[in-house]
Amino acid sequence: MAASLLAFIALPAPSAQAAEVLLSQGKTATASSTEGVFGARNAVDGDPGTRWSSAFADPQWIQIDLGARADISRVSLTWEAAYATSFRIEVSDDAQAWTVLHQTATGVGGAQSLAVSGAGRYVRMHGAQRATPYGYSLWEFQVYGTGASGGDTSKLLSYGRTGAASSSQTDQNCWECTPARAFDRDPASRWATSSTTGWTDPGWISVDLGATAQIDKVVLQWDPAYATSFQIQVSPNGADWTPIYSTTSGTGFKQTLNVSGTGRYVRMYGTERATPYGYSLWEFQVYGTGGDPVPAPPLPSDPANPPRLVWSDEFDGAAGGKPDPSKWRADPGTGPNNELEYYTDHRNTALDGSGHLVMEARKEVTAGSSCPRDPLSGSTTCQYTSARMNTGATFQFTYGRVEARIKVPKGNGLWPAFWMMGADFLTGRPWPYNGEVDIMEVLGKDVKTSYSTVHAPAYNGGGGIGAPYTLPGNADFSDDFHTWAADWNSKGITYSLDGRTVFSLDKDQVEQTRGPWIFDHPHYMILNLAVGGDWPGPPDAGTSLPSKMLVDYVRIFR
């Protein structure tokens, strides 16, 4: 009888549960500090070979903005050797008030999968005690749960919107530095307060988002004229302002501020300057939902993985042939940097018939030209000729692996280089606002050292960001061919020599410590052999001329 009854009793269906998903990958990550190039976003990029690392002090934290409120069910930490013995996992709706989801004083490092229960938009690992004398370091910080992908997602609201300011600068030092420059998503243009009326406190800049918005993040990229004391304020009408962020210890450079507020207008209101000058911002970006956003142009895509060859010149051809005009154009005339050569129209370039391009510097007078005074002859007529060519009219690109195999010459005053220039230089934007990426520079007076450098408005010339490096055994670069390469993407640039990494630039780190990163746009390539100039100095009686720079190939992978 009992068996027959069971046949007619309906058992309750199990409750439906949303599947747990990875919420954190690719989201915005910030940290209390960063060691070198090991930025916070390395912990959320899904790459187990990149990591975040902090300063060598307690406490430190790293937090993830999930973009919307989510139910958190699990946190996975993959520690580097520098792990936390005491730490908390915390959650917050506003990145201000935090709730503890997990806490331990006996952390063991390694890979930890922590079952938690809570809800919020922001998730933080707060380290209280280090296991080593070093900092805290995570290969991966992963947050799992449900809900963050639903509803409106935070987006850039300020691009192209109308701005206003307490004053604006327009002079030879900052031409038309109006509020619009801070909202154009162009890191090489800026707003500044007036040099005649605006180098006072307070100073401000505001943006009209076009409609009421819910503000969750503000990004400020300061010029050296920054605020130590300022507020981020919101307003419904542009007249009545409410602070949603306030500090008296502003650090300048790039500041990513997690905020919470509602309004149509957003303002940076500075009350104390860090310098005798005014206030100046390369970028003032407001993120959130609502408003009336103007769609910003899409950002360039990163190279494929693995990258594929998209452009090359192997310099094959008969001896005496000229560079392929579909790839290279000569760049004749005198050089910058107080150089002493006159670049000819491909008269100093030729193929050697063995798969090499020859760029030759010669002791040769160019009648009617004008150069700085040559110490050997005393003449201001250019006493040397050489070669310079570029792909500006034939090939421009954004991101990729840029590679060339080159043999450099030796001799005082010689300056071979392989580099890239921002393509907007060709349409009138002056250096260094267009951006310059030097892949290889060697001075003929020191052929045991090579240099790779970037130049931008906030760091250029002798203040460019770069590094010297040498060959194993301190060998001579002029003795043989070597391969220089730059792997360039949305995260930065990694330079290598003969397959060995020699120098890396992390975009986030540069923005937080030196100034805006201005290299996320088309560039073109340049090969040249300079003679003389401020850096290498002039040739002397011992410089052997003619002298040759040999290029085996140039290749671009994307």
VEXZASE-509076 format. One record per residue (C-alpha): x, y, z; residue number from 1; residue in one letter. Coordinates in nm, 2 decimals. Example, Ala and Ser with C-alpha at 12.3 -4.5 7.8 and 13.67 -1.06 7.14 Angstrom:
// residues 2
{{1.23, -0.45, 0.78}, 1, A}
{{1.37, -0.11, 0.71}, 2, S}
END
This chain:
// residues 558
{{0.00, 0.00, 0.00}, 1, M}
{{0.28, 0.25, 0.09}, 2, A}
{{0.45, 0.18, -0.25}, 3, A}
{{0.13, 0.26, -0.44}, 4, S}
{{0.09, 0.58, -0.25}, 5, L}
{{0.44, 0.70, -0.33}, 6, L}
{{0.35, 0.67, -0.69}, 7, A}
{{0.10, 0.95, -0.66}, 8, F}
{{0.29, 1.20, -0.44}, 9, I}
{{0.47, 1.48, -0.63}, 10, A}
{{0.80, 1.57, -0.48}, 11, L}
{{0.90, 1.94, -0.47}, 12, P}
{{1.12, 2.05, -0.76}, 13, A}
{{1.47, 2.17, -0.65}, 14, P}
{{1.50, 2.55, -0.65}, 15, S}
{{1.66, 2.70, -0.96}, 16, A}
{{2.01, 2.84, -0.91}, 17, Q}
{{2.19, 3.07, -1.14}, 18, A}
{{2.52, 2.92, -1.26}, 19, A}
{{2.83, 3.07, -1.11}, 20, E}
{{3.04, 3.27, -1.36}, 21, V}
{{3.37, 3.45, -1.36}, 22, L}
{{3.28, 3.82, -1.30}, 23, L}
{{3.62, 3.99, -1.26}, 24, S}
{{3.82, 3.92, -1.58}, 25, Q}
{{3.90, 4.23, -1.78}, 26, G}
{{3.73, 4.46, -1.52}, 27, K}
{{3.89, 4.77, -1.38}, 28, T}
{{4.14, 4.70, -1.10}, 29, A}
{{4.31, 4.94, -0.87}, 30, T}
{{4.56, 4.90, -0.59}, 31, A}
{{4.71, 5.08, -0.29}, 32, S}
{{5.05, 5.07, -0.46}, 33, S}
{{5.23, 4.91, -0.75}, 34, T}
{{5.59, 4.78, -0.78}, 35, E}
{{5.74, 4.87, -1.11}, 36, G}
{{5.55, 4.74, -1.41}, 37, V}
{{5.34, 4.49, -1.21}, 38, F}
{{5.01, 4.69, -1.23}, 39, G}
{{4.68, 4.59, -1.07}, 40, A}
{{4.51, 4.50, -1.40}, 41, R}
{{4.76, 4.22, -1.45}, 42, N}
{{4.57, 4.02, -1.18}, 43, A}
{{4.24, 4.04, -1.37}, 44, V}
{{4.37, 3.99, -1.73}, 45, D}
{{4.33, 3.61, -1.73}, 46, G}
{{4.70, 3.56, -1.81}, 47, D}
{{4.86, 3.34, -1.54}, 48, P}
{{5.20, 3.48, -1.64}, 49, G}
{{5.14, 3.84, -1.54}, 50, T}
{{5.09, 3.97, -1.19}, 51, R}
{{5.02, 4.26, -0.96}, 52, W}
{{5.28, 4.34, -0.69}, 53, S}
{{5.27, 4.60, -0.42}, 54, S}
{{5.51, 4.81, -0.23}, 55, A}
{{5.71, 4.64, 0.05}, 56, F}
{{5.49, 4.76, 0.34}, 57, A}
{{5.17, 4.67, 0.54}, 58, D}
{{4.88, 4.72, 0.48}, 59, P}
{{4.82, 4.70, 0.10}, 60, Q}
{{4.51, 4.62, -0.11}, 61, W}
{{4.39, 4.55, -0.45}, 62, I}
{{4.03, 4.59, -0.56}, 63, Q}
{{3.81, 4.51, -0.86}, 64, I}
{{3.52, 4.72, -0.99}, 65, D}
{{3.27, 4.46, -1.13}, 66, L}
{{3.08, 4.73, -1.31}, 67, G}
{{2.75, 4.65, -1.13}, 68, A}
{{2.63, 4.50, -0.81}, 69, R}
{{2.67, 4.12, -0.80}, 70, A}
{{2.62, 3.83, -0.57}, 71, D}
{{2.96, 3.69, -0.48}, 72, I}
{{3.00, 3.32, -0.42}, 73, S}
{{3.37, 3.25, -0.45}, 74, R}
{{3.71, 3.43, -0.47}, 75, V}
{{4.01, 3.26, -0.61}, 76, S}
{{4.36, 3.39, -0.53}, 77, L}
{{4.68, 3.27, -0.70}, 78, T}
{{4.96, 3.41, -0.50}, 79, W}
{{5.32, 3.47, -0.61}, 80, E}
{{5.59, 3.39, -0.35}, 81, A}
{{5.51, 3.72, -0.19}, 82, A}
{{5.18, 3.63, -0.02}, 83, Y}
{{4.97, 3.74, 0.28}, 84, A}
{{4.96, 3.55, 0.60}, 85, T}
{{4.69, 3.78, 0.73}, 86, S}
{{4.43, 3.92, 0.49}, 87, F}
{{4.06, 3.99, 0.43}, 88, R}
{{3.83, 3.96, 0.14}, 89, I}
{{3.59, 4.25, 0.15}, 90, E}
{{3.29, 4.37, -0.06}, 91, V}
{{3.14, 4.72, -0.10}, 92, S}
{{2.87, 4.91, -0.30}, 93, D}
{{3.07, 5.23, -0.31}, 94, D}
{{3.44, 5.15, -0.25}, 95, A}
{{3.41, 5.34, 0.08}, 96, Q}
{{3.22, 5.12, 0.33}, 97, A}
{{3.35, 4.76, 0.33}, 98, W}
{{3.20, 4.43, 0.46}, 99, T}
{{3.43, 4.14, 0.54}, 100, V}
{{3.34, 3.81, 0.36}, 101, L}
{{3.65, 3.62, 0.46}, 102, H}
{{3.93, 3.67, 0.71}, 103, Q}
{{4.24, 3.48, 0.80}, 104, T}
{{4.56, 3.52, 1.00}, 105, A}
{{4.71, 3.19, 0.88}, 106, T}
{{4.73, 3.23, 0.50}, 107, G}
{{4.96, 2.98, 0.33}, 108, V}
{{4.99, 3.13, -0.02}, 109, G}
{{4.97, 2.93, -0.33}, 110, G}
{{4.63, 2.88, -0.50}, 111, A}
{{4.33, 2.95, -0.27}, 112, Q}
{{3.97, 2.91, -0.36}, 113, S}
{{3.75, 3.07, -0.10}, 114, L}
{{3.38, 3.01, -0.07}, 115, A}
{{3.22, 3.34, 0.04}, 116, V}
{{2.87, 3.49, 0.05}, 117, S}
{{2.79, 3.85, -0.01}, 118, G}
{{2.69, 4.12, -0.26}, 119, A}
{{2.84, 4.44, -0.39}, 120, G}
{{3.00, 4.61, -0.68}, 121, R}
{{3.36, 4.62, -0.55}, 122, Y}
{{3.56, 4.33, -0.42}, 123, V}
{{3.89, 4.38, -0.23}, 124, R}
{{4.18, 4.18, -0.10}, 125, M}
{{4.31, 4.37, 0.20}, 126, H}
{{4.65, 4.24, 0.31}, 127, G}
{{4.74, 4.31, 0.68}, 128, A}
{{5.06, 4.10, 0.72}, 129, Q}
{{5.31, 3.99, 0.46}, 130, R}
{{5.47, 3.65, 0.47}, 131, A}
{{5.80, 3.78, 0.33}, 132, T}
{{6.01, 4.10, 0.34}, 133, P}
{{5.87, 4.18, 0.00}, 134, Y}
{{5.52, 4.31, -0.08}, 135, G}
{{5.20, 4.13, -0.18}, 136, Y}
{{5.18, 3.98, -0.52}, 137, S}
{{4.90, 3.80, -0.71}, 138, L}
{{4.92, 3.62, -1.04}, 139, W}
{{4.54, 3.61, -1.05}, 140, E}
{{4.25, 3.76, -0.84}, 141, F}
{{3.92, 3.61, -0.96}, 142, Q}
{{3.57, 3.68, -0.84}, 143, V}
{{3.29, 3.44, -0.91}, 144, Y}
{{2.91, 3.48, -0.87}, 145, G}
{{2.61, 3.61, -1.05}, 146, T}
{{2.45, 3.94, -1.14}, 147, G}
{{2.72, 4.19, -1.24}, 148, A}
{{2.65, 4.15, -1.61}, 149, S}
{{2.28, 4.25, -1.57}, 150, G}
{{2.13, 4.60, -1.61}, 151, G}
{{2.31, 4.91, -1.73}, 152, D}
{{2.69, 4.90, -1.74}, 153, T}
{{2.91, 5.19, -1.66}, 154, S}
{{3.04, 5.37, -1.96}, 155, K}
{{3.23, 5.69, -2.05}, 156, L}
{{2.98, 5.97, -2.02}, 157, L}
{{3.20, 6.28, -2.06}, 158, S}
{{3.35, 6.23, -2.41}, 159, Y}
{{3.27, 6.52, -2.64}, 160, G}
{{3.03, 6.69, -2.39}, 161, R}
{{3.03, 7.06, -2.32}, 162, T}
{{3.28, 7.18, -2.06}, 163, G}
{{3.33, 7.50, -1.86}, 164, A}
{{3.61, 7.63, -1.64}, 165, A}
{{3.71, 7.91, -1.41}, 166, S}
{{3.96, 8.02, -1.68}, 167, S}
{{4.16, 7.88, -1.98}, 168, S}
{{4.51, 7.93, -2.10}, 169, Q}
{{4.59, 8.04, -2.46}, 170, T}
{{4.95, 8.14, -2.52}, 171, D}
{{5.28, 8.01, -2.66}, 172, Q}
{{5.30, 7.76, -2.38}, 173, N}
{{4.95, 7.62, -2.40}, 174, C}
{{4.76, 7.71, -2.71}, 175, W}
{{4.38, 7.69, -2.69}, 176, E}
{{4.39, 7.48, -2.37}, 177, C}
{{4.02, 7.50, -2.33}, 178, T}
{{3.79, 7.27, -2.13}, 179, P}
{{3.70, 7.07, -2.44}, 180, A}
{{4.05, 6.94, -2.45}, 181, R}
{{4.00, 6.75, -2.12}, 182, A}
{{3.69, 6.57, -2.26}, 183, F}
{{3.82, 6.47, -2.61}, 184, D}
{{3.99, 6.14, -2.50}, 185, R}
{{4.31, 6.27, -2.65}, 186, D}
{{4.58, 6.23, -2.39}, 187, P}
{{4.81, 6.48, -2.58}, 188, A}
{{4.58, 6.78, -2.54}, 189, S}
{{4.49, 6.95, -2.22}, 190, R}
{{4.30, 7.22, -2.03}, 191, W}
{{4.48, 7.47, -1.82}, 192, A}
{{4.38, 7.77, -1.62}, 193, T}
{{4.48, 8.11, -1.76}, 194, S}
{{4.84, 8.22, -1.71}, 195, S}
{{4.72, 8.58, -1.65}, 196, T}
{{4.42, 8.53, -1.43}, 197, T}
{{4.40, 8.16, -1.33}, 198, G}
{{4.71, 8.09, -1.14}, 199, W}
{{4.52, 8.13, -0.82}, 200, T}
{{4.29, 7.93, -0.58}, 201, D}
{{4.03, 7.81, -0.63}, 202, P}
{{4.02, 7.68, -0.99}, 203, G}
{{3.77, 7.45, -1.15}, 204, W}
{{3.66, 7.26, -1.46}, 205, I}
{{3.31, 7.11, -1.51}, 206, S}
{{3.13, 6.90, -1.77}, 207, V}
{{2.76, 6.89, -1.87}, 208, D}
{{2.67, 6.52, -1.92}, 209, L}
{{2.35, 6.62, -2.11}, 210, G}
{{2.11, 6.46, -1.86}, 211, A}
{{2.11, 6.32, -1.51}, 212, T}
{{2.36, 6.04, -1.46}, 213, A}
{{2.47, 5.81, -1.18}, 214, Q}
{{2.84, 5.86, -1.14}, 215, I}
{{3.06, 5.58, -1.03}, 216, D}
{{3.41, 5.67, -1.14}, 217, K}
{{3.62, 5.97, -1.23}, 218, V}
{{3.96, 5.95, -1.39}, 219, V}
{{4.20, 6.25, -1.38}, 220, L}
{{4.52, 6.27, -1.57}, 221, Q}
{{4.71, 6.57, -1.43}, 222, W}
{{4.97, 6.78, -1.59}, 223, D}
{{5.25, 6.88, -1.35}, 224, P}
{{5.02, 7.17, -1.25}, 225, A}
{{4.80, 6.96, -1.03}, 226, Y}
{{4.58, 7.00, -0.72}, 227, A}
{{4.69, 6.88, -0.38}, 228, T}
{{4.35, 6.98, -0.24}, 229, S}
{{4.03, 6.93, -0.45}, 230, F}
{{3.68, 6.80, -0.46}, 231, Q}
{{3.48, 6.61, -0.72}, 232, I}
{{3.13, 6.77, -0.71}, 233, Q}
{{2.80, 6.69, -0.88}, 234, V}
{{2.51, 6.92, -0.95}, 235, S}
{{2.16, 6.90, -1.11}, 236, P}
{{2.18, 7.25, -1.25}, 237, N}
{{2.54, 7.37, -1.27}, 238, G}
{{2.49, 7.60, -0.98}, 239, A}
{{2.43, 7.40, -0.66}, 240, D}
{{2.72, 7.16, -0.60}, 241, W}
{{2.75, 6.85, -0.37}, 242, T}
{{3.09, 6.69, -0.30}, 243, P}
{{3.12, 6.32, -0.37}, 244, I}
{{3.50, 6.30, -0.33}, 245, Y}
{{3.74, 6.52, -0.13}, 246, S}
{{4.11, 6.51, -0.06}, 247, T}
{{4.38, 6.73, 0.08}, 248, T}
{{4.67, 6.50, -0.04}, 249, S}
{{4.63, 6.49, -0.41}, 250, G}
{{4.93, 6.32, -0.58}, 251, T}
{{4.89, 6.43, -0.94}, 252, G}
{{4.96, 6.21, -1.24}, 253, F}
{{4.67, 5.97, -1.30}, 254, K}
{{4.41, 5.93, -1.03}, 255, Q}
{{4.12, 5.68, -1.07}, 256, T}
{{3.85, 5.78, -0.82}, 257, L}
{{3.57, 5.54, -0.73}, 258, N}
{{3.28, 5.76, -0.64}, 259, V}
{{2.90, 5.75, -0.60}, 260, S}
{{2.67, 6.04, -0.68}, 261, G}
{{2.39, 6.16, -0.91}, 262, T}
{{2.38, 6.48, -1.12}, 263, G}
{{2.39, 6.62, -1.47}, 264, R}
{{2.71, 6.83, -1.41}, 265, Y}
{{3.04, 6.70, -1.26}, 266, V}
{{3.32, 6.94, -1.15}, 267, R}
{{3.68, 6.92, -1.03}, 268, M}
{{3.70, 7.20, -0.78}, 269, Y}
{{4.06, 7.27, -0.68}, 270, G}
{{4.14, 7.47, -0.37}, 271, T}
{{4.52, 7.43, -0.33}, 272, E}
{{4.77, 7.41, -0.61}, 273, R}
{{5.08, 7.18, -0.60}, 274, A}
{{5.29, 7.44, -0.79}, 275, T}
{{5.31, 7.82, -0.84}, 276, P}
{{5.13, 7.76, -1.17}, 277, Y}
{{4.76, 7.69, -1.21}, 278, G}
{{4.55, 7.38, -1.26}, 279, Y}
{{4.59, 7.16, -1.57}, 280, S}
{{4.43, 6.83, -1.68}, 281, L}
{{4.52, 6.62, -1.99}, 282, W}
{{4.20, 6.41, -1.93}, 283, E}
{{3.89, 6.45, -1.71}, 284, F}
{{3.68, 6.13, -1.77}, 285, Q}
{{3.35, 6.06, -1.60}, 286, V}
{{3.20, 5.71, -1.60}, 287, Y}
{{2.86, 5.58, -1.49}, 288, G}
{{2.51, 5.53, -1.63}, 289, T}
{{2.25, 5.76, -1.77}, 290, G}
{{2.35, 6.10, -1.90}, 291, G}
{{2.34, 6.16, -2.27}, 292, D}
{{2.67, 6.01, -2.38}, 293, P}
{{2.84, 6.09, -2.71}, 294, V}
{{2.97, 5.76, -2.85}, 295, P}
{{3.35, 5.77, -2.84}, 296, A}
{{3.55, 5.64, -3.14}, 297, P}
{{3.64, 5.27, -3.09}, 298, P}
{{3.98, 5.20, -2.93}, 299, L}
{{4.23, 5.01, -3.15}, 300, P}
{{4.23, 4.63, -3.12}, 301, S}
{{4.53, 4.44, -2.99}, 302, D}
{{4.73, 4.22, -3.22}, 303, P}
{{4.61, 3.87, -3.29}, 304, A}
{{4.75, 3.59, -3.07}, 305, N}
{{4.97, 3.45, -3.22}, 306, P}
{{5.04, 3.76, -3.44}, 307, P}
{{5.07, 3.73, -3.82}, 308, R}
{{5.31, 3.90, -4.06}, 309, L}
{{5.13, 4.20, -4.22}, 310, V}
{{5.42, 4.39, -4.37}, 311, W}
{{5.78, 4.33, -4.45}, 312, S}
{{6.08, 4.44, -4.66}, 313, D}
{{6.36, 4.18, -4.70}, 314, E}
{{6.56, 4.42, -4.92}, 315, F}
{{6.60, 4.16, -5.19}, 316, D}
{{6.70, 4.29, -5.53}, 317, G}
{{6.99, 4.36, -5.76}, 318, A}
{{7.29, 4.55, -5.63}, 319, A}
{{7.25, 4.92, -5.67}, 320, G}
{{6.87, 4.91, -5.67}, 321, G}
{{6.68, 5.16, -5.46}, 322, K}
{{6.43, 5.10, -5.18}, 323, P}
{{6.08, 4.98, -5.28}, 324, D}
{{5.88, 5.31, -5.34}, 325, P}
{{5.56, 5.13, -5.25}, 326, S}
{{5.71, 5.08, -4.90}, 327, K}
{{5.96, 5.36, -4.84}, 328, W}
{{5.99, 5.73, -4.93}, 329, R}
{{6.31, 5.93, -4.89}, 330, A}
{{6.30, 6.21, -4.64}, 331, D}
{{6.55, 6.46, -4.77}, 332, P}
{{6.68, 6.78, -4.61}, 333, G}
{{6.86, 6.88, -4.29}, 334, T}
{{6.81, 6.69, -3.97}, 335, G}
{{6.69, 6.81, -3.63}, 336, P}
{{6.89, 6.80, -3.30}, 337, N}
{{7.17, 7.02, -3.45}, 338, N}
{{7.27, 6.74, -3.68}, 339, E}
{{7.54, 6.81, -3.94}, 340, L}
{{7.42, 6.60, -4.24}, 341, E}
{{7.21, 6.67, -4.54}, 342, Y}
{{6.98, 6.37, -4.61}, 343, Y}
{{6.96, 6.31, -4.99}, 344, T}
{{6.68, 6.18, -5.20}, 345, D}
{{6.78, 5.81, -5.18}, 346, H}
{{7.13, 5.89, -5.33}, 347, R}
{{7.28, 5.75, -5.01}, 348, N}
{{7.07, 5.44, -5.00}, 349, T}
{{7.10, 5.12, -5.22}, 350, A}
{{7.05, 4.75, -5.21}, 351, L}
{{7.37, 4.55, -5.20}, 352, D}
{{7.24, 4.24, -5.39}, 353, G}
{{7.28, 4.02, -5.09}, 354, S}
{{6.95, 4.10, -4.92}, 355, G}
{{7.06, 4.41, -4.74}, 356, H}
{{6.98, 4.78, -4.75}, 357, L}
{{7.29, 5.00, -4.73}, 358, V}
{{7.25, 5.35, -4.58}, 359, M}
{{7.57, 5.54, -4.62}, 360, E}
{{7.71, 5.85, -4.45}, 361, A}
{{7.97, 6.04, -4.66}, 362, R}
{{8.20, 6.34, -4.62}, 363, K}
{{8.03, 6.54, -4.89}, 364, E}
{{7.94, 6.91, -4.92}, 365, V}
{{7.58, 7.01, -5.02}, 366, T}
{{7.60, 7.35, -5.19}, 367, A}
{{7.34, 7.60, -5.07}, 368, G}
{{7.25, 7.40, -4.76}, 369, S}
{{7.28, 7.53, -4.40}, 370, S}
{{7.39, 7.33, -4.10}, 371, C}
{{7.53, 7.40, -3.75}, 372, P}
{{7.90, 7.49, -3.77}, 373, R}
{{8.12, 7.18, -3.85}, 374, D}
{{8.41, 7.18, -3.60}, 375, P}
{{8.65, 7.01, -3.85}, 376, L}
{{8.59, 7.26, -4.14}, 377, S}
{{8.45, 7.55, -3.96}, 378, G}
{{8.18, 7.57, -4.23}, 379, S}
{{7.80, 7.62, -4.18}, 380, T}
{{7.74, 7.46, -4.52}, 381, T}
{{7.64, 7.10, -4.46}, 382, C}
{{7.96, 6.90, -4.49}, 383, Q}
{{7.81, 6.55, -4.48}, 384, Y}
{{7.54, 6.36, -4.66}, 385, T}
{{7.34, 6.06, -4.54}, 386, S}
{{7.01, 5.87, -4.57}, 387, A}
{{6.67, 5.89, -4.40}, 388, R}
{{6.35, 5.72, -4.51}, 389, M}
{{6.01, 5.64, -4.37}, 390, N}
{{5.67, 5.47, -4.44}, 391, T}
{{5.46, 5.77, -4.36}, 392, G}
{{5.30, 5.78, -4.70}, 393, A}
{{5.28, 5.41, -4.76}, 394, T}
{{5.21, 5.22, -4.43}, 395, F}
{{5.08, 5.33, -4.09}, 396, Q}
{{4.97, 5.10, -3.81}, 397, F}
{{4.86, 5.08, -3.45}, 398, T}
{{5.01, 4.80, -3.23}, 399, Y}
{{5.20, 4.50, -3.33}, 400, G}
{{5.55, 4.35, -3.32}, 401, R}
{{5.80, 4.58, -3.50}, 402, V}
{{6.12, 4.41, -3.58}, 403, E}
{{6.44, 4.49, -3.77}, 404, A}
{{6.78, 4.32, -3.81}, 405, R}
{{7.05, 4.58, -3.84}, 406, I}
{{7.43, 4.62, -3.84}, 407, K}
{{7.54, 4.96, -3.71}, 408, V}
{{7.85, 5.15, -3.80}, 409, P}
{{8.13, 5.27, -3.56}, 410, K}
{{8.28, 5.61, -3.54}, 411, G}
{{8.25, 5.94, -3.35}, 412, N}
{{7.95, 6.15, -3.47}, 413, G}
{{7.76, 5.86, -3.62}, 414, L}
{{7.40, 5.80, -3.50}, 415, W}
{{7.20, 5.51, -3.65}, 416, P}
{{6.84, 5.47, -3.55}, 417, A}
{{6.52, 5.27, -3.61}, 418, F}
{{6.22, 5.43, -3.47}, 419, W}
{{5.85, 5.52, -3.51}, 420, M}
{{5.67, 5.86, -3.52}, 421, M}
{{5.30, 5.93, -3.45}, 422, G}
{{5.13, 5.97, -3.79}, 423, A}
{{4.96, 6.29, -3.68}, 424, D}
{{5.30, 6.45, -3.71}, 425, F}
{{5.24, 6.44, -4.09}, 426, L}
{{4.92, 6.64, -4.05}, 427, T}
{{5.06, 6.92, -3.84}, 428, G}
{{5.07, 6.80, -3.48}, 429, R}
{{5.41, 6.91, -3.35}, 430, P}
{{5.66, 6.68, -3.17}, 431, W}
{{5.64, 6.55, -2.90}, 432, P}
{{5.25, 6.57, -2.89}, 433, Y}
{{5.23, 6.31, -3.17}, 434, N}
{{5.45, 6.06, -2.98}, 435, G}
{{5.78, 5.90, -3.07}, 436, E}
{{5.89, 5.54, -3.01}, 437, V}
{{6.26, 5.48, -3.05}, 438, D}
{{6.33, 5.11, -3.10}, 439, I}
{{6.71, 5.13, -3.16}, 440, M}
{{6.96, 5.41, -3.12}, 441, E}
{{7.33, 5.35, -3.10}, 442, V}
{{7.60, 5.62, -3.08}, 443, L}
{{7.90, 5.55, -3.29}, 444, G}
{{8.13, 5.67, -3.01}, 445, K}
{{7.99, 5.39, -2.78}, 446, D}
{{7.90, 5.09, -2.99}, 447, V}
{{7.87, 4.87, -2.68}, 448, K}
{{7.54, 5.04, -2.57}, 449, T}
{{7.20, 5.06, -2.73}, 450, S}
{{6.90, 5.26, -2.62}, 451, Y}
{{6.52, 5.23, -2.65}, 452, S}
{{6.30, 5.52, -2.55}, 453, T}
{{5.96, 5.68, -2.58}, 454, V}
{{5.89, 6.06, -2.60}, 455, H}
{{5.56, 6.24, -2.51}, 456, A}
{{5.47, 6.59, -2.40}, 457, P}
{{5.53, 6.51, -2.03}, 458, A}
{{5.86, 6.32, -2.09}, 459, Y}
{{6.08, 6.39, -2.39}, 460, N}
{{6.43, 6.47, -2.50}, 461, G}
{{6.66, 6.39, -2.21}, 462, G}
{{6.36, 6.33, -2.00}, 463, G}
{{6.22, 6.05, -2.23}, 464, G}
{{6.15, 5.72, -2.07}, 465, I}
{{6.40, 5.46, -2.17}, 466, G}
{{6.69, 5.24, -2.08}, 467, A}
{{7.04, 5.16, -2.21}, 468, P}
{{7.14, 4.80, -2.25}, 469, Y}
{{7.44, 4.60, -2.37}, 470, T}
{{7.52, 4.27, -2.54}, 471, L}
{{7.63, 3.96, -2.35}, 472, P}
{{8.00, 3.98, -2.27}, 473, G}
{{7.98, 4.36, -2.34}, 474, N}
{{8.03, 4.28, -2.71}, 475, A}
{{8.04, 4.55, -2.99}, 476, D}
{{7.71, 4.61, -3.17}, 477, F}
{{7.90, 4.71, -3.49}, 478, S}
{{8.07, 4.37, -3.52}, 479, D}
{{7.75, 4.19, -3.64}, 480, D}
{{7.38, 4.21, -3.72}, 481, F}
{{7.14, 4.22, -3.43}, 482, H}
{{6.76, 4.20, -3.41}, 483, T}
{{6.58, 4.48, -3.23}, 484, W}
{{6.20, 4.45, -3.17}, 485, A}
{{5.92, 4.63, -2.99}, 486, A}
{{5.60, 4.45, -2.89}, 487, D}
{{5.34, 4.72, -2.87}, 488, W}
{{4.98, 4.68, -2.75}, 489, N}
{{4.71, 4.85, -2.54}, 490, S}
{{4.90, 4.77, -2.22}, 491, K}
{{5.24, 4.91, -2.32}, 492, G}
{{5.56, 4.83, -2.50}, 493, I}
{{5.82, 4.55, -2.45}, 494, T}
{{6.16, 4.60, -2.62}, 495, Y}
{{6.38, 4.30, -2.70}, 496, S}
{{6.72, 4.25, -2.85}, 497, L}
{{6.80, 3.92, -3.02}, 498, D}
{{6.49, 3.77, -2.85}, 499, G}
{{6.59, 3.88, -2.50}, 500, R}
{{6.37, 4.14, -2.33}, 501, T}
{{6.57, 4.44, -2.24}, 502, V}
{{6.31, 4.70, -2.13}, 503, F}
{{5.93, 4.71, -2.07}, 504, S}
{{5.69, 5.00, -2.04}, 505, L}
{{5.36, 4.95, -1.86}, 506, D}
{{5.10, 5.20, -1.98}, 507, K}
{{4.93, 5.22, -1.64}, 508, D}
{{5.25, 5.27, -1.45}, 509, Q}
{{5.37, 5.54, -1.69}, 510, V}
{{5.04, 5.73, -1.65}, 511, E}
{{5.06, 5.70, -1.27}, 512, Q}
{{5.42, 5.81, -1.24}, 513, T}
{{5.53, 6.02, -1.55}, 514, R}
{{5.23, 6.15, -1.74}, 515, G}
{{4.99, 6.06, -2.02}, 516, P}
{{5.05, 5.77, -2.25}, 517, W}
{{4.99, 5.90, -2.60}, 518, I}
{{5.09, 5.60, -2.82}, 519, F}
{{4.75, 5.43, -2.89}, 520, D}
{{4.71, 5.56, -3.24}, 521, H}
{{4.88, 5.51, -3.59}, 522, P}
{{5.25, 5.54, -3.62}, 523, H}
{{5.50, 5.50, -3.91}, 524, Y}
{{5.85, 5.37, -3.93}, 525, M}
{{6.18, 5.56, -3.99}, 526, I}
{{6.53, 5.44, -4.06}, 527, L}
{{6.81, 5.69, -4.06}, 528, N}
{{7.18, 5.74, -4.01}, 529, L}
{{7.25, 6.08, -3.86}, 530, A}
{{7.59, 6.25, -3.85}, 531, V}
{{7.65, 6.48, -3.56}, 532, G}
{{7.39, 6.63, -3.33}, 533, G}
{{7.35, 6.72, -2.96}, 534, D}
{{7.37, 6.37, -2.83}, 535, W}
{{7.64, 6.19, -3.04}, 536, P}
{{7.86, 6.50, -3.09}, 537, G}
{{8.04, 6.57, -3.42}, 538, P}
{{8.27, 6.35, -3.62}, 539, P}
{{8.64, 6.40, -3.56}, 540, D}
{{8.96, 6.33, -3.76}, 541, A}
{{8.94, 5.96, -3.66}, 542, G}
{{8.58, 5.90, -3.80}, 543, T}
{{8.60, 5.68, -4.10}, 544, S}
{{8.38, 5.80, -4.39}, 545, L}
{{8.20, 5.68, -4.59}, 546, P}
{{8.04, 5.46, -4.32}, 547, S}
{{7.75, 5.22, -4.36}, 548, K}
{{7.44, 5.11, -4.17}, 549, M}
{{7.31, 4.77, -4.30}, 550, L}
{{6.95, 4.66, -4.27}, 551, V}
{{6.87, 4.29, -4.33}, 552, D}
{{6.50, 4.32, -4.30}, 553, Y}
{{6.21, 4.51, -4.14}, 554, V}
{{5.89, 4.31, -4.04}, 555, R}
{{5.56, 4.40, -3.88}, 556, I}
{{5.34, 4.13, -3.71}, 557, F}
{{4.98, 4.19, -3.59}, 558, R}
END
